[in-house]
Every structure is written in C-alpha cells, then in structure tokens.
Amino acid sequence: MKSPVRQKILDAFRKAGGGYLSGEKIAGEIGISRTAVWKHIAELRKEGFLVEAVPKKGYRLRETPGEWSEEEIYWGLETKRIGRPIRFFETVDSTQKIAHELAANGAEEGTIVLADEQTMGRGRLSRGWHSKKGKGIWMSLIIRPDIAVQKAPQFTLLAAVGVAGAIEDVAGLSPKIKWPNDLLIEGKKVCGILTEMVSQENRVLAIIIGIGINVNHRPGDFPDALKDKATSLAIHAGKEIPRAKLVQSFCLKFERLYDTYLKAGFLPVKTLWETYACSIGQRIEARMVQGTIRGKALGIDEEGVLLLQDDSGRIHHIYSADIEIEKDV
C-alpha cells in the first residue's frame, strides 16, 4: 500500500482544474511540510505522472500515466465516496481479509482494497479463487448502510448490476448474471462476488463486497480445472482491457445504484438485475445444504430471493444455493 497523502495531493490538483498550486498551498491543505510535498511529487513522477514545476507559480499536473496503479485509478474516479480512499497492494493473501480488518478499525464507507495479485483469494463457501498477477481485478469494497441484517444479501445483486454495467461500458461486452453472484460471458464465468456482513445484534456495522474479475487472462492463464468453466474479458473482446477504467466505471455505477437503493429501496435494482439475468424462465438445479431442487426459475422477489417452481407446481424461495442451468438434451 502506498501513502494516502498522494491521494490528497491528487485531490488538490483536481480542485485546481489544471491550474498551478504552490507547494505552500498543498502543504497547508494536507497538513504536511513543503519538503514532504516535494517528495510525494517526485514519487508521482516515478509513477508516470507529468507534473510541471514553475518558479513562483508552483506545480501543475499535465498528464497521467494511463496505467494500472493506485494513483491512476484514484485520479480518474468521478465518485463522491466509493473508492475514496483506495488501499492498493501488489500482493496480498486476500483483499477480503484486509477489508474486514480495516472495517473493524473504523475504515470509512467507500474504502476499497485492491490488489494486483491474491495468493489466497476465496469465493462463496470458502472456495478458492484463482487470482493471477497482473491479469484481473481483485477488489473488496466497504459500505455501511443503515439496513436490517436480512437485507444484506441484496448487495450481491446490486454489485453484480454495477459490474455488468462497467463491463458493457469499458469492454463493449454483454455479460449475464447468474443468481446470486456470478457473471457469465457465453456461459463461462468471468466474475464472482462474495458479500459478507459484519453485524451486532440486528444492526449492520459493515458490508464487505469482494469482487474478482478475470480481465486480461489468456486461455493459458487458467489452471486446467478451470479452462472449461472460466473466461476473461480480453478473450471475448479480442483486446486488452484497461483495468483502471473498469474499476473507475464500477465505482461510479455502484455509487449511483447505492444512492438509488437508499432512496427508493431494492425494487429499482431488481428491475435492472432482471435485464441481465440469464436464468429467468430456464430450468435450473439449485443445490443447497438441505438438498437439491430442480425446476423453472421464475425470477427474484422484492427481497432478492430466487423463486423456483418445481415440476409439481410448488414455488420455492431460495435464499442461498449453487445454481446450475440445465442444458437442453
């Protein structure tokens, strides 16, 4: 993780709107020495930021590197709180684990944890998640909504809509959502979402949303066990996808969806989710701890619960399950 002071310096440049800022003004706004400002500017230049320095005028940010880095991601954010701040790591065991630690220590809502590589990434039911270095987006987001604990799973669906929209905008692809937490392209998994709650009695203290997106993987980057199940955005787009832009797009879309949710509830999110859903009207198999149910997926109710009609006509409310869409024989 790099210094959050650099994010504050970027905020100052953003407010300046392309104008000059004196070292004294930056130091005063952030609460550091002018020498410290100079050192952080030097680090930004090493990252590829073109910072001009003119005597008696100060510093001006002229160009960003356009590459995958903490500062580049932060600079391009258009959000008010989601992604502010960023905690960026080269290699971690799990962004979800770090996000839990940060949330327990009072991290503000909107904090995201990003890593270039995970060594112990995990999905639902403690399954491992393959997180190859330099290829994907491995991210966890901390939010603190004032909601009842039973509504926390809705944020898996909200995040899925945000990711789907970001993929459409940045990669030009049309992903589908498989309830509750997978995004697919041509039937193969490109993204998984893990939502975990921190609560006290019936009060939500924090929700940690873990998101793993296979972005620039090539077929040879996947282990043999995943080659028939997993894919990446680059494989289908036929080109490298800018990871920084994908993160920025997701943060903006999530923030807007989150604001809508807080004002109007889950129904607007449900409506959007259904436009991406791949299982509605399909025969599916829902595998749960208590058994397996097969039938037709009717959609989700106003709480985000999957509605499945079995062959006898009975409608089941599925709160948590592994879903497999049955293929035509």
Disulfide bonds with the S-S distance in Angstrom:
none
